[in-house]
Amino acid sequence: MSSLLSHNKDQPRIRKTLSDSSPASSTATKSLRHERLSRLSSSGSSDASNDKATNHAESYFLQRENRLSARKKAEEETANNDYKKMYEKALATNQRLKSRLETSKQELVVIQDQLQRAQKGRPGDCGSNMLETEKKESWSLKKRITDMEEQLKVKAELKTENQRLKDENGALIRVITKLSK
């Protein structure tokens, strides 16, 4: 009977200290449980009522750990769901903005095309059309000139390279003739 009383006195204290401990430290909880179970088992006699109390305390601790782990898993799942929802929302926003950007680009191209047609098709501007053709011709001539200058540069480089190779060839021929004597 005294072992039952000592067990009943210790049990509320165990519950209080376990509820005060943080659920994040499972190793600390396990060590506390082991320590308390060892205290319960060393309380005096080892009769059947003491074994029942120990089994009851152990089952209580297991149930509590299961509840805490289930709660922790549920919190992690809700956090993961929140991140997933945020990701999906951001993805949808990005898609919407991309489509708006594409439509804006298409509208810009259409407006630029209309502007060019309006500038070219003015009915009293025959002189401006002549200026346009002259500008195009001068631009094409300038382009031809730059192309020819580039070709001249390439030709000059090829001539210097050809001369260098001729000099090397002559030097090699001289070395070979000296070696053959």
OpenMM code with the backbone's topology and positions (N, CA, C; nanometers):
from openmm import Vec3, app, unit

residues = "MET SER SER LEU LEU SER HIS ASN LYS ASP GLN PRO ARG ILE ARG LYS THR LEU SER ASP SER SER PRO ALA SER SER THR ALA THR LYS SER LEU ARG HIS GLU ARG LEU SER ARG LEU SER SER SER GLY SER SER ASP ALA SER ASN ASP LYS ALA THR ASN HIS ALA GLU SER TYR PHE LEU GLN ARG GLU ASN ARG LEU SER ALA ARG LYS LYS ALA GLU GLU GLU THR ALA ASN ASN ASP TYR LYS LYS MET TYR GLU LYS ALA LEU ALA THR ASN GLN ARG LEU LYS SER ARG LEU GLU THR SER LYS GLN GLU LEU VAL VAL ILE GLN ASP GLN LEU GLN ARG ALA GLN LYS GLY ARG PRO GLY ASP CYS GLY SER ASN MET LEU GLU THR GLU LYS LYS GLU SER TRP SER LEU LYS LYS ARG ILE THR ASP MET GLU GLU GLN LEU LYS VAL LYS ALA GLU LEU LYS THR GLU ASN GLN ARG LEU LYS ASP GLU ASN GLY ALA LEU ILE ARG VAL ILE THR LYS LEU SER LYS".split()
positions = [
    Vec3(0.0826, -0.1189, 0.0000),
    Vec3(0.0000, 0.0000, 0.0000),
    Vec3(0.0864, 0.1244, 0.0000),
    Vec3(0.1976, 0.1172, 0.0726),
    Vec3(0.2845, 0.2346, 0.0789),
    Vec3(0.3470, 0.2607, -0.0582),
    Vec3(0.3715, 0.1538, -0.1345),
    Vec3(0.4281, 0.1746, -0.2675),
    Vec3(0.3260, 0.2420, -0.3589),
    Vec3(0.1993, 0.2129, -0.3425),
    Vec3(0.0975, 0.2786, -0.4220),
    Vec3(0.0869, 0.4255, -0.3864),
    Vec3(0.0963, 0.4559, -0.2589),
    Vec3(0.0887, 0.5951, -0.2168),
    Vec3(0.2088, 0.6740, -0.2688),
    Vec3(0.3263, 0.6128, -0.2607),
    Vec3(0.4437, 0.6850, -0.3098),
    Vec3(0.4337, 0.7055, -0.4616),
    Vec3(0.3767, 0.6085, -0.5284),
    Vec3(0.3600, 0.6223, -0.6730),
    Vec3(0.2605, 0.7332, -0.7045),
    Vec3(0.1487, 0.7377, -0.6316),
    Vec3(0.0474, 0.8400, -0.6555),
    Vec3(0.1010, 0.9779, -0.6239),
    Vec3(0.1886, 0.9883, -0.5270),
    Vec3(0.2474, 1.1183, -0.4955),
    Vec3(0.3416, 1.1621, -0.6076),
    Vec3(0.4141, 1.0715, -0.6659),
    Vec3(0.5115, 1.1062, -0.7697),
    Vec3(0.4452, 1.1327, -0.9045),
    Vec3(0.3347, 1.0690, -0.9307),
    Vec3(0.2734, 1.0761, -1.0637),
    Vec3(0.2321, 1.2182, -1.1025),
    Vec3(0.1634, 1.2978, -1.0194),
    Vec3(0.1285, 1.4333, -1.0632),
    Vec3(0.2540, 1.5169, -1.0901),
    Vec3(0.3570, 1.4960, -1.0129),
    Vec3(0.4799, 1.5716, -1.0335),
    Vec3(0.5435, 1.5366, -1.1679),
    Vec3(0.5356, 1.4132, -1.2079),
    Vec3(0.5896, 1.3695, -1.3372),
    Vec3(0.5112, 1.4352, -1.4496),
    Vec3(0.3825, 1.4363, -1.4394),
    Vec3(0.2994, 1.4968, -1.5433),
    Vec3(0.3302, 1.6452, -1.5565),
    Vec3(0.3479, 1.7107, -1.4454),
    Vec3(0.3727, 1.8544, -1.4477),
    Vec3(0.5068, 1.8826, -1.5150),
    Vec3(0.6093, 1.8091, -1.4811),
    Vec3(0.7404, 1.8352, -1.5396),
    Vec3(0.7435, 1.7986, -1.6861),
    Vec3(0.6704, 1.6978, -1.7295),
    Vec3(0.6677, 1.6625, -1.8699),
    Vec3(0.5932, 1.7668, -1.9515),
    Vec3(0.4867, 1.8213, -1.8987),
    Vec3(0.4126, 1.9218, -1.9740),
    Vec3(0.4926, 2.0514, -1.9841),
    Vec3(0.5830, 2.0752, -1.8880),
    Vec3(0.6658, 2.1952, -1.8933),
    Vec3(0.7798, 2.1810, -1.9925),
    Vec3(0.8197, 2.0598, -2.0261),
    Vec3(0.9340, 2.0409, -2.1161),
    Vec3(0.8927, 2.0725, -2.2590),
    Vec3(0.9904, 2.1115, -2.3409),
    Vec3(0.9604, 2.1485, -2.4794),
    Vec3(0.9463, 2.0231, -2.5645),
    Vec3(0.8553, 2.0219, -2.6611),
    Vec3(0.8369, 1.9040, -2.7463),
    Vec3(0.9495, 1.8874, -2.8475),
    Vec3(1.0313, 1.9882, -2.8683),
    Vec3(1.1360, 1.9797, -2.9706),
    Vec3(1.2507, 1.8916, -2.9265),
    Vec3(1.2727, 1.8782, -2.7975),
    Vec3(1.3872, 1.7998, -2.7507),
    Vec3(1.3414, 1.6598, -2.7132),
    Vec3(1.3338, 1.5719, -2.8113),
    Vec3(1.2854, 1.4361, -2.7865),
    Vec3(1.3879, 1.3545, -2.7080),
    Vec3(1.5159, 1.3803, -2.7281),
    Vec3(1.6174, 1.3055, -2.6533),
    Vec3(1.6127, 1.3427, -2.5055),
    Vec3(1.5878, 1.4702, -2.4767),
    Vec3(1.5766, 1.5118, -2.3369),
    Vec3(1.4533, 1.4476, -2.2749),
    Vec3(1.3458, 1.4383, -2.3513),
    Vec3(1.2228, 1.3769, -2.3009),
    Vec3(1.2461, 1.2296, -2.2718),
    Vec3(1.3184, 1.1616, -2.3606),
    Vec3(1.3453, 1.0200, -2.3396),
    Vec3(1.4326, 0.9981, -2.2168),
    Vec3(1.5316, 1.0845, -2.1963),
    Vec3(1.6181, 1.0675, -2.0798),
    Vec3(1.5407, 1.0962, -1.9510),
    Vec3(1.4511, 1.1965, -1.9539),
    Vec3(1.3683, 1.2239, -1.8366),
    Vec3(1.2771, 1.1049, -1.8073),
    Vec3(1.2210, 1.0480, -1.9101),
    Vec3(1.1331, 0.9339, -1.8913),
    Vec3(1.2094, 0.8167, -1.8305),
    Vec3(1.3277, 0.7924, -1.8836),
    Vec3(1.4091, 0.6827, -1.8320),
    Vec3(1.4450, 0.7071, -1.6850),
    Vec3(1.4796, 0.8289, -1.6536),
    Vec3(1.5159, 0.8628, -1.5154),
    Vec3(1.3972, 0.8440, -1.4223),
    Vec3(1.2818, 0.8898, -1.4624),
    Vec3(1.1638, 0.8778, -1.3784),
    Vec3(1.1211, 0.7315, -1.3633),
    Vec3(1.1318, 0.6569, -1.4717),
    Vec3(1.0970, 0.5151, -1.4629),
    Vec3(1.1917, 0.4421, -1.3684),
    Vec3(1.3179, 0.4790, -1.3727),
    Vec3(1.4121, 0.4145, -1.2819),
    Vec3(1.3823, 0.4528, -1.1374),
    Vec3(1.3396, 0.5774, -1.1143),
    Vec3(1.3009, 0.6173, -0.9785),
    Vec3(1.1776, 0.5408, -0.9333),
    Vec3(1.0823, 0.5233, -1.0270),
    Vec3(0.9618, 0.4505, -0.9894),
    Vec3(0.9934, 0.3048, -0.9582),
    Vec3(1.0820, 0.2452, -1.0336),
    Vec3(1.1118, 0.1056, -1.0116),
    Vec3(1.1969, 0.0853, -0.8860),
    Vec3(1.2710, 0.1849, -0.8425),
    Vec3(1.3550, 0.1707, -0.7237),
    Vec3(1.2881, 0.2261, -0.5982),
    Vec3(1.1586, 0.2401, -0.5994),
    Vec3(1.0896, 0.3026, -0.4873),
    Vec3(1.0743, 0.2100, -0.3672),
    Vec3(1.1124, 0.0927, -0.3737),
    Vec3(1.1013, 0.0076, -0.2549),
    Vec3(1.0770, -0.1355, -0.2914),
    Vec3(0.9534, -0.1784, -0.2981),
    Vec3(0.9223, -0.3190, -0.3223),
    Vec3(0.8937, -0.3405, -0.4699),
    Vec3(0.9083, -0.4632, -0.5128),
    Vec3(0.8846, -0.4941, -0.6532),
    Vec3(0.7663, -0.5895, -0.6645),
    Vec3(0.6568, -0.5551, -0.6031),
    Vec3(0.5398, -0.6421, -0.6093),
    Vec3(0.4589, -0.6119, -0.7361),
    Vec3(0.3493, -0.6762, -0.7566),
    Vec3(0.2685, -0.6669, -0.8783),
    Vec3(0.2095, -0.5284, -0.8964),
    Vec3(0.1724, -0.4615, -0.7865),
    Vec3(0.1127, -0.3278, -0.7999),
    Vec3(0.2174, -0.2281, -0.8498),
    Vec3(0.3408, -0.2436, -0.8092),
    Vec3(0.4479, -0.1548, -0.8544),
    Vec3(0.4731, -0.1764, -1.0036),
    Vec3(0.4681, -0.3010, -1.0493),
    Vec3(0.4856, -0.3298, -1.1908),
    Vec3(0.3731, -0.2688, -1.2737),
    Vec3(0.2509, -0.2748, -1.2210),
    Vec3(0.1382, -0.2139, -1.2915),
    Vec3(0.1578, -0.0635, -1.3019),
    Vec3(0.2056, -0.0031, -1.1946),
    Vec3(0.2278, 0.1417, -1.1958),
    Vec3(0.3367, 0.1791, -1.2957),
    Vec3(0.4404, 0.0987, -1.2985),
    Vec3(0.5491, 0.1257, -1.3938),
    Vec3(0.4992, 0.1112, -1.5364),
    Vec3(0.4225, 0.0059, -1.5618),
    Vec3(0.3671, -0.0136, -1.6961),
    Vec3(0.2725, 0.0996, -1.7330),
    Vec3(0.1940, 0.1436, -1.6343),
    Vec3(0.1018, 0.2544, -1.6586),
    Vec3(0.1798, 0.3815, -1.6909),
    Vec3(0.2844, 0.4084, -1.6149),
    Vec3(0.3648, 0.5286, -1.6391),
    Vec3(0.4338, 0.5194, -1.7745),
    Vec3(0.4848, 0.4033, -1.8069),
    Vec3(0.5534, 0.3870, -1.9345),
    Vec3(0.4555, 0.4047, -2.0506),
    Vec3(0.3373, 0.3486, -2.0391),
    Vec3(0.2387, 0.3638, -2.1460),
    Vec3(0.1965, 0.5102, -2.1572),
    Vec3(0.1873, 0.5797, -2.0439),
    Vec3(0.1537, 0.7229, -2.0464),
    Vec3(0.2604, 0.8000, -2.1233),
    Vec3(0.3857, 0.7708, -2.0939),
    Vec3(0.4941, 0.8417, -2.1621),
    Vec3(0.4948, 0.8111, -2.3117),
    Vec3(0.4694, 0.6867, -2.3473),
    Vec3(0.4655, 0.6509, -2.4894),
    Vec3(0.3506, 0.7218, -2.5614),
    Vec3(0.2356, 0.7255, -2.4956),
    Vec3(0.1216, 0.7941, -2.5555),
    Vec3(0.1510, 0.9428, -2.5732),
    Vec3(0.2151, 1.0014, -2.4732),
    Vec3(0.2472, 1.1443, -2.4792),
    Vec3(0.3462, 1.1717, -2.5925),
    Vec3(0.4463, 1.0869, -2.6043),
    Vec3(0.5440, 1.1032, -2.7126),
    Vec3(0.4770, 1.0888, -2.8484),
    Vec3(0.3862, 0.9939, -2.8597),
    Vec3(0.3140, 0.9750, -2.9860),
    Vec3(0.2307, 1.0980, -3.0194),
    Vec3(0.1628, 1.1536, -2.9189),
    Vec3(0.0824, 1.2739, -2.9418),
    Vec3(0.1707, 1.3909, -2.9850),
    Vec3(0.2846, 1.4079, -2.9169),
    Vec3(0.3747, 1.5180, -2.9504),
    Vec3(0.4314, 1.5014, -3.0910),
    Vec3(0.4704, 1.3805, -3.1265),
    Vec3(0.5256, 1.3590, -3.2607),
    Vec3(0.4176, 1.3794, -3.3662),
    Vec3(0.2947, 1.3363, -3.3382),
    Vec3(0.1854, 1.3566, -3.4338),
    Vec3(0.1577, 1.5053, -3.4517),
    Vec3(0.1588, 1.5795, -3.3420),
    Vec3(0.1361, 1.7238, -3.3491),
    Vec3(0.2473, 1.7911, -3.4286),
    Vec3(0.3699, 1.7481, -3.4022),
    Vec3(0.4836, 1.8069, -3.4736),
    Vec3(0.4742, 1.7773, -3.6228),
    Vec3(0.4369, 1.6528, -3.6596),
    Vec3(0.4213, 1.6177, -3.8013),
    Vec3(0.3116, 1.7016, -3.8652),
    Vec3(0.2017, 1.7215, -3.7937),
    Vec3(0.0912, 1.8007, -3.8480),
    Vec3(0.1357, 1.9449, -3.8709),
    Vec3(0.2128, 2.0002, -3.7777),
    Vec3(0.2623, 2.1373, -3.7950),
    Vec3(0.3572, 2.1461, -3.9133),
    Vec3(0.4425, 2.0461, -3.9304),
    Vec3(0.5350, 2.0463, -4.0442),
    Vec3(0.4587, 2.0355, -4.1758),
    Vec3(0.3541, 1.9523, -4.1778),
    Vec3(0.2765, 1.9381, -4.3000),
    Vec3(0.2053, 2.0682, -4.3349),
    Vec3(0.1502, 2.1356, -4.2342),
    Vec3(0.0840, 2.2631, -4.2640),
    Vec3(0.1847, 2.3661, -4.3104),
    Vec3(0.3059, 2.3642, -4.2517),
    Vec3(0.4094, 2.4572, -4.2965),
    Vec3(0.4489, 2.4263, -4.4400),
    Vec3(0.4638, 2.2970, -4.4721),
    Vec3(0.4980, 2.2582, -4.6091),
    Vec3(0.3861, 2.2965, -4.7057),
    Vec3(0.2620, 2.2770, -4.6639),
    Vec3(0.1493, 2.3139, -4.7485),
    Vec3(0.1485, 2.4642, -4.7725),
    Vec3(0.1823, 2.5404, -4.6675),
    Vec3(0.1880, 2.6861, -4.6830),
    Vec3(0.2937, 2.7239, -4.7852),
    Vec3(0.4124, 2.6618, -4.7769),
    Vec3(0.5177, 2.6928, -4.8739),
    Vec3(0.4739, 2.6521, -5.0142),
    Vec3(0.4060, 2.5397, -5.0240),
    Vec3(0.3599, 2.4923, -5.1543),
    Vec3(0.2568, 2.5893, -5.2114),
    Vec3(0.1647, 2.6354, -5.1254),
    Vec3(0.0641, 2.7309, -5.1722),
    Vec3(0.1306, 2.8607, -5.2169),
    Vec3(0.2298, 2.9056, -5.1388),
    Vec3(0.3000, 3.0291, -5.1748),
    Vec3(0.3728, 3.0119, -5.3077),
    Vec3(0.4355, 2.8967, -5.3278),
    Vec3(0.5074, 2.8700, -5.4530),
    Vec3(0.4101, 2.8683, -5.5707),
    Vec3(0.2972, 2.7996, -5.5533),
    Vec3(0.1995, 2.7938, -5.6615),
    Vec3(0.1426, 2.9320, -5.6931),
    Vec3(0.1214, 3.0121, -5.5908),
    Vec3(0.0705, 3.1467, -5.6112),
    Vec3(0.1721, 3.2320, -5.6864),
    Vec3(0.2989, 3.2215, -5.6473),
    Vec3(0.4039, 3.2970, -5.7154),
    Vec3(0.4178, 3.2509, -5.8597),
    Vec3(0.4077, 3.1209, -5.8822),
    Vec3(0.4170, 3.0670, -6.0176),
    Vec3(0.3032, 3.1190, -6.1042),
    Vec3(0.1825, 3.1205, -6.0500),
    Vec3(0.0672, 3.1706, -6.1255),
    Vec3(0.0847, 3.3194, -6.1569),
    Vec3(0.1349, 3.3947, -6.0600),
    Vec3(0.1586, 3.5370, -6.0822),
    Vec3(0.2624, 3.5579, -6.1915),
    Vec3(0.3691, 3.4787, -6.1886),
    Vec3(0.4719, 3.4898, -6.2916),
    Vec3(0.4151, 3.4593, -6.4301),
    Vec3(0.3345, 3.3556, -6.4404),
    Vec3(0.2744, 3.3210, -6.5691),
    Vec3(0.1850, 3.4337, -6.6199),
    Vec3(0.1069, 3.4910, -6.5294),
    Vec3(0.0172, 3.6000, -6.5672),
    Vec3(0.0981, 3.7201, -6.6154),
    Vec3(0.2057, 3.7539, -6.5433),
    Vec3(0.2887, 3.8671, -6.5832),
    Vec3(0.3607, 3.8415, -6.7149),
    Vec3(0.4051, 3.7162, -6.7368),
    Vec3(0.4694, 3.6838, -6.8642),
    Vec3(0.3724, 3.7011, -6.9800),
    Vec3(0.2490, 3.6568, -6.9620),
    Vec3(0.1515, 3.6704, -7.0701),
    Vec3(0.1211, 3.8179, -7.0966),
    Vec3(0.1124, 3.8978, -6.9905),
    Vec3(0.0902, 4.0415, -7.0080),
    Vec3(0.2071, 4.1063, -7.0802),
    Vec3(0.3289, 4.0635, -7.0482),
    Vec3(0.4480, 4.1163, -7.1145),
    Vec3(0.4462, 4.0821, -7.2631),
    Vec3(0.4095, 3.9597, -7.2961),
    Vec3(0.4020, 3.9187, -7.4360),
    Vec3(0.2994, 4.0015, -7.5125),
    Vec3(0.1825, 4.0206, -7.4544),
    Vec3(0.0803, 4.1006, -7.5237),
    Vec3(0.1283, 4.2447, -7.5394),
    Vec3(0.1984, 4.2973, -7.4395),
    Vec3(0.2510, 4.4340, -7.4502),
    Vec3(0.3541, 4.4438, -7.5612),
    Vec3(0.4407, 4.3429, -7.5727),
    Vec3(0.5402, 4.3421, -7.6801),
    Vec3(0.4722, 4.3385, -7.8166),
    Vec3(0.3695, 4.2554, -7.8303),
    Vec3(0.2980, 4.2460, -7.9576),
    Vec3(0.2305, 4.3785, -7.9913),
    Vec3(0.1704, 4.4421, -7.8926),
    Vec3(0.1083, 4.5717, -7.9154),
    Vec3(0.2119, 4.6753, -7.9563),
    Vec3(0.3300, 4.6712, -7.8960),
    Vec3(0.4363, 4.7644, -7.9308),
    Vec3(0.4794, 4.7467, -8.0760),
    Vec3(0.4934, 4.6225, -8.1192),
    Vec3(0.5320, 4.5959, -8.2579),
    Vec3(0.4250, 4.6498, -8.3529),
    Vec3(0.2986, 4.6269, -8.3207),
    Vec3(0.1900, 4.6744, -8.4062),
    Vec3(0.1906, 4.8267, -8.4132),
    Vec3(0.2095, 4.8912, -8.3005),
    Vec3(0.2098, 5.0377, -8.2968),
    Vec3(0.3288, 5.0935, -8.3742),
    Vec3(0.4459, 5.0309, -8.3609),
    Vec3(0.5626, 5.0769, -8.4367),
    Vec3(0.5389, 5.0610, -8.5864),
    Vec3(0.4794, 4.9508, -8.6252),
    Vec3(0.4481, 4.9281, -8.7661),
    Vec3(0.3520, 5.0343, -8.8171),
    Vec3(0.2503, 5.0650, -8.7397),
    Vec3(0.1542, 5.1693, -8.7794),
    Vec3(0.2224, 5.3041, -8.7906),
    Vec3(0.3119, 5.3338, -8.6997),
    Vec3(0.3835, 5.4612, -8.7028),
    Vec3(0.4697, 5.4724, -8.8283),
    Vec3(0.5394, 5.3645, -8.8624),
    Vec3(0.6221, 5.3658, -8.9831),
    Vec3(0.5362, 5.3833, -9.1086),
    Vec3(0.4238, 5.3133, -9.1126),
    Vec3(0.3347, 5.3286, -9.2288),
    Vec3(0.2796, 5.4696, -9.2370),
    Vec3(0.2481, 5.5261, -9.1231),
    Vec3(0.1946, 5.6627, -9.1228),
    Vec3(0.3002, 5.7623, -9.1688),
    Vec3(0.4251, 5.7424, -9.1292),
    Vec3(0.5308, 5.8336, -9.1707),
    Vec3(0.5611, 5.8183, -9.3185),
    Vec3(0.5564, 5.6985, -9.3720),
    Vec3(0.5852, 5.6762, -9.5137),
    Vec3(0.4690, 5.7187, -9.6027),
    Vec3(0.3509, 5.7029, -9.5596),
    Vec3(0.2339, 5.7224, -9.6452),
    Vec3(0.1699, 5.8596, -9.6364),
    Vec3(0.2390, 5.9609, -9.5930),
    Vec3(0.1786, 6.0950, -9.5890),
    Vec3(0.1603, 6.1470, -9.7314),
    Vec3(0.0417, 6.1947, -9.7649),
    Vec3(0.0175, 6.2344, -9.9020),
    Vec3(0.0896, 6.3634, -9.9406),
    Vec3(0.1305, 6.4532, -9.8889),
    Vec3(0.1952, 6.5740, -9.9416),
    Vec3(0.3444, 6.5736, -9.9247),
    Vec3(0.4032, 6.4606, -9.8921),
    Vec3(0.5460, 6.4566, -9.8623),
    Vec3(0.6236, 6.3802, -9.9681),
    Vec3(0.6186, 6.4211, -10.0891),
    Vec3(0.6966, 6.3544, -10.1933),
    Vec3(0.8443, 6.3809, -10.1712),
    Vec3(0.8768, 6.4963, -10.1216),
    Vec3(1.0157, 6.5311, -10.0923),
    Vec3(1.0728, 6.4441, -9.9820),
    Vec3(0.9910, 6.4110, -9.8829),
    Vec3(1.0403, 6.3258, -9.7739),
    Vec3(1.0665, 6.1844, -9.8226),
    Vec3(0.9849, 6.1371, -9.9189),
    Vec3(1.0090, 6.0048, -9.9771),
    Vec3(1.1403, 6.0029, -10.0529),
    Vec3(1.1700, 6.1121, -10.1214),
    Vec3(1.2967, 6.1217, -10.1931),
    Vec3(1.4119, 6.1199, -10.0933),
    Vec3(1.3945, 6.1897, -9.9816),
    Vec3(1.4979, 6.1910, -9.8785),
    Vec3(1.5183, 6.0516, -9.8215),
    Vec3(1.4099, 5.9818, -9.8058),
    Vec3(1.4181, 5.8452, -9.7525),
    Vec3(1.4993, 5.7563, -9.8464),
    Vec3(1.4700, 5.7635, -9.9766),
    Vec3(1.5435, 5.6793, -10.0710),
    Vec3(1.6897, 5.7198, -10.0767),
    Vec3(1.7162, 5.8512, -10.0711),
    Vec3(1.8554, 5.8972, -10.0719),
    Vec3(1.9287, 5.8483, -9.9464),
    Vec3(1.8607, 5.8529, -9.8351),
    Vec3(1.9225, 5.8048, -9.7106),
    Vec3(1.9538, 5.6565, -9.7212),
    Vec3(1.8619, 5.5815, -9.7782),
    Vec3(1.8853, 5.4378, -9.7940),
    Vec3(2.0035, 5.4111, -9.8869),
    Vec3(2.0102, 5.4876, -9.9968),
    Vec3(2.1213, 5.4701, -10.0907),
    Vec3(2.2546, 5.5060, -10.0254),
    Vec3(2.2559, 5.6172, -9.9532),
    Vec3(2.3811, 5.6579, -9.8875),
    Vec3(2.4209, 5.5557, -9.7806),
    Vec3(2.3240, 5.5030, -9.7132),
    Vec3(2.3539, 5.4020, -9.6122),
    Vec3(2.4123, 5.2767, -9.6770),
    Vec3(2.3531, 5.2363, -9.7898),
    Vec3(2.4046, 5.1167, -9.8580),
    Vec3(2.5453, 5.1421, -9.9113),
    Vec3(2.5717, 5.2636, -9.9617),
    Vec3(2.7061, 5.2964, -10.0086),
    Vec3(2.8067, 5.2957, -9.8939),
    Vec3(2.7669, 5.3524, -9.7812),
    Vec3(2.8563, 5.3519, -9.6642),
    Vec3(2.8858, 5.2092, -9.6204),
    Vec3(2.7863, 5.1257, -9.6283),
    Vec3(2.8061, 4.9863, -9.5902),
    Vec3(2.9026, 4.9186, -9.6863),
    Vec3(2.8893, 4.9462, -9.8153),
    Vec3(2.9806, 4.8894, -9.9141),
    Vec3(3.1236, 4.9353, -9.8889),
    Vec3(3.1382, 5.0626, -9.8555),
    Vec3(3.2716, 5.1185, -9.8305),
    Vec3(3.3354, 5.0491, -9.7104),
    Vec3(3.2594, 5.0321, -9.6030),
    Vec3(3.3152, 4.9664, -9.4843),
    Vec3(3.3506, 4.8215, -9.5150),
    Vec3(3.2687, 4.7560, -9.5979),
    Vec3(3.2999, 4.6175, -9.6358),
    Vec3(3.4299, 4.6113, -9.7161),
    Vec3(3.4468, 4.7053, -9.8092),
    Vec3(3.5693, 4.7076, -9.8897),
    Vec3(3.6916, 4.7371, -9.8029),
    Vec3(3.6763, 4.8286, -9.7047),
    Vec3(3.7880, 4.8583, -9.6140),
    Vec3(3.8271, 4.7331, -9.5350),
    Vec3(3.7285, 4.6586, -9.4915),
    Vec3(3.7557, 4.5344, -9.4195),
    Vec3(3.8295, 4.4351, -9.5088),
    Vec3(3.7872, 4.4269, -9.6338),
    Vec3(3.8532, 4.3350, -9.7272),
    Vec3(3.9982, 4.3769, -9.7516),
    Vec3(4.0228, 4.5095, -9.7588),
    Vec3(4.1597, 4.5585, -9.7764),
    Vec3(4.2463, 4.5220, -9.6562),
    Vec3(4.1897, 4.5363, -9.5375),
    Vec3(4.2654, 4.5004, -9.4166),
    Vec3(4.3001, 4.3516, -9.4181),
    Vec3(4.2056, 4.2706, -9.4574),
    Vec3(4.2294, 4.1261, -9.4620),
    Vec3(4.3363, 4.0944, -9.5657),
    Vec3(4.3304, 4.1642, -9.6792),
    Vec3(4.4303, 4.1418, -9.7841),
    Vec3(4.5696, 4.1769, -9.7337),
    Vec3(4.5814, 4.2901, -9.6649),
    Vec3(4.7111, 4.3324, -9.6132),
    Vec3(4.7641, 4.2303, -9.5125),
    Vec3(4.6774, 4.1802, -9.4282),
    Vec3(4.7198, 4.0795, -9.3310),
    Vec3(4.7659, 3.9519, -9.4008),
    Vec3(4.6936, 3.9132, -9.5040),
    Vec3(4.7320, 3.7933, -9.5788),
    Vec3(4.8668, 3.8112, -9.6482),
    Vec3(4.8930, 3.9324, -9.7002),
    Vec3(5.0212, 3.9583, -9.7660),
    Vec3(5.1360, 3.9482, -9.6668),
    Vec3(5.1186, 4.0060, -9.5479),
    Vec3(5.2259, 3.9989, -9.4476),
    Vec3(5.2469, 3.8544, -9.4030),
    Vec3(5.1408, 3.7799, -9.3874),
    Vec3(5.1521, 3.6398, -9.3477),
    Vec3(5.2214, 3.5587, -9.4572),
    Vec3(5.1885, 3.5879, -9.5817),
    Vec3(5.2509, 3.5190, -9.6950),
    Vec3(5.4007, 3.5488, -9.6986),
    Vec3(5.4377, 3.6729, -9.6760),
    Vec3(5.5787, 3.7099, -9.6771),
    Vec3(5.6530, 3.6407, -9.5631),
    Vec3(5.5931, 3.6342, -9.4467),
    Vec3(5.6564, 3.5686, -9.3322),
    Vec3(5.6797, 3.4203, -9.3627),
    Vec3(5.5783, 3.3563, -9.4229),
    Vec3(5.5926, 3.2145, -9.4572),
    Vec3(5.7017, 3.1931, -9.5622),
    Vec3(5.7134, 3.2861, -9.6583),
    Vec3(5.8198, 3.2755, -9.7584),
    Vec3(5.9571, 3.2848, -9.6927),
    Vec3(5.9713, 3.3786, -9.5978),
    Vec3(6.0985, 3.3948, -9.5276),
    Vec3(6.1332, 3.2687, -9.4483),
    Vec3(6.0354, 3.2128, -9.3801),
    Vec3(6.0591, 3.0904, -9.3030),
    Vec3(6.0976, 2.9759, -9.3955),
    Vec3(6.0305, 2.9666, -9.5085),
    Vec3(6.0590, 2.8614, -9.6052),
    Vec3(6.2039, 2.8729, -9.6546),
    Vec3(6.2456, 2.9965, -9.6851),
    Vec3(6.3828, 3.0174, -9.7292),
    Vec3(6.4832, 2.9784, -9.6227),
    Vec3(6.4535, 3.0131, -9.4967),
    Vec3(6.5439, 2.9784, -9.3877),
    Vec3(6.5522, 2.8274, -9.3715),
    Vec3(6.4425, 2.7584, -9.3839),
    Vec3(6.4424, 2.6129, -9.3728),
    Vec3(6.5215, 2.5484, -9.4867),
    Vec3(6.5089, 2.6046, -9.6042),
    Vec3(6.5841, 2.5504, -9.7182),
    Vec3(6.7336, 2.5665, -9.6945),
    Vec3(6.7748, 2.6810, -9.6420),
    Vec3(6.9164, 2.7025, -9.6125),
    Vec3(6.9671, 2.6049, -9.5089),
    Vec3(6.8874, 2.5805, -9.4047),
    Vec3(6.9293, 2.4866, -9.2993),
    Vec3(6.9417, 2.3453, -9.3579),
    Vec3(6.8474, 2.3078, -9.4389),
    Vec3(6.8503, 2.1731, -9.4971),
    Vec3(6.9728, 2.1564, -9.5887),
    Vec3(7.0050, 2.2594, -9.6671),
    Vec3(7.1220, 2.2487, -9.7546),
    Vec3(7.2507, 2.2383, -9.6742),
    Vec3(7.2603, 2.3116, -9.5627),
    Vec3(7.3787, 2.3035, -9.4780),
    Vec3(7.3901, 2.1667, -9.4145),
    Vec3(7.2788, 2.1113, -9.3741),
    Vec3(7.2795, 1.9793, -9.3105),
    Vec3(7.3118, 1.8696, -9.4109),
    Vec3(7.2724, 1.8871, -9.5337),
    Vec3(7.2953, 1.7848, -9.6331),
    Vec3(7.4408, 1.7816, -9.6813),
    Vec3(7.5173, 1.8879, -9.6585),
    Vec3(7.6584, 1.8888, -9.7016),
    Vec3(7.7409, 1.8103, -9.6147),
] * unit.nanometer
topology = app.Topology()
chain = topology.addChain("A")
for resn in residues:
    res = topology.addResidue(resn, chain)
    for name in ("N", "CA", "C"):
        topology.addAtom(name, app.Element.getBySymbol(name[0]), res)
